[in-house]
Amino acid sequence: MSLKEAKDAYIGKLKLQLDEWSADLDAMEAKARQADAGFKEKFNAKAEELRYQKTLAQGRINALHEAADDAWEELRNGSENIWSTVRQTFADAKAKFDNK
């Protein structure tokens, strides 16, 4: 696999994950609209953090996409930490709010 193919495959994987998180957030927001005031308040605080995390993830995808071939590997390695944080934030929120 060429470097360009590897880069494109990696970015594609990240985009799919970001789309999944967007769908999860949409589902949680729909559930919150139908919930009691206490749930809405807790969710709204967490939703702001989730939207921020999505923005960070999208920014990282953009940076990876625009990175020169010789720099993208380094960016990818740094992205793993950011992606891990975003993944955990969404997993925590989903576990907390999906079961309500």
N, C-alpha and C positions, 0 to 999 in steps of 0.2 A: 504494500500500500504506500503510495507516495505521501509526502508531507502534506500536500494540499488535500488529498483524500482523507487523511487522518484528521486534519484540521476541520474539514467540512463535516465529517462524521461526528466528531466531538461536539461541534457547535449545534449540529442537528439534534443530538441527544439532549443537550442543555435546553434547546428550544422546546422540545417535546415535554420535558419536565416542567418548564415554566408554564406551558399551556395547561398541564395537569393541575398545577398549583392555582392558576387562574380559575379553572373550573371548580376546584375545591373551595376557593374563596367565594365565588359566586353562589355556590350551594350553601355555604355557611351564612352568607348575607341574606339569602332567601329565608333560611330557617330563623334567623334573628328577627326579620321583619314580622314574623308570626309569633314571636315569643313574648314573654312577660317583660316588664320594664327592667327588672334586675338582670335578666339574661342579656338584654339588648345593651345595657350599660357595660357589662363585662366584655361582651363581644366587640362592641365599638372600640374599646381601648385596644383590644388585641388586633382588630382589623386594621387599625392604623399602622401597627407594627408590621403586619403581614404585607400591606401595600408598600411600605418602605423597603422591606426585604425583597419584594418582587422588583422594585425599582433598582436595587443594588444588583440583583441577578441579571436584569436586562442590560444594565450598564456593563457588566462583566462580559456578557455575550457580545455586545457591541465592540468592546475593547479587543476581545479575542478575534472577532471577525476582521477588524481593521489592522491587527498586528502583522508586522512583517514576518515572513517565514522564520527568520532566525530568532525572533523575540517571542513567538507565540507559545513555544514550549514552556518558557519561564512564566508567562502569563497563565498558562493552563495550570501549572503547579500551584501558583498563588490562588487561582480560582477555586481549587479544591477546598481550601479552608472556608472561603466565603460560601461556596455552594453547600458545604456541610452545615454551616450555621443556618442558612436559609431552609435547608431540608429539615433540620431539627425544629425550627420555629414552626413550620407548617405542620409537621407531624404532631407536635405538642398541641397546637390549636385544633387540629382535626380530632385528635383524641378527646380533647376537652369539650368541644362544641358539637361534634357529630352525635354524641350519645345523649344529647339533651332533647 
